[in-house]
């Protein structure tokens, strides 16, 4: 998480809020945040939201991540708001939004994750 500039600002059973301070090396040659960086923020943010619902008793693996990009951004500070839509025995679905500091929408995502429960 440190390499990507990620910090968990808040996470509980209701969702997660991750902050990304985008490193210079992850900007495009055009001065915008690379789309893959936004996807990595979603992948982590959605997984953290699921992990908090599991309460430390499971492992999570991304099965599918669908990202819809709404706008380019030059802002190096991004936040991912994520929440769990469905948590079943072996599969979880989560959704989220990435926003710029002024609250403008950068992208939305829906992810499907495999869940392996380890405790009980």
Secondary structure, 3 states (H helix, E strand, C coil): CCCCCEEEEEEECCEEEEEEECCHHHECCCCCECHHHHHHHHHHHHHHHHHHHHCCCEEEEEEEEEEEECCCCCCCEEEEEEEEEEECCCEEEEEEEEEECCCCEEEEEEEEEEEEECCC
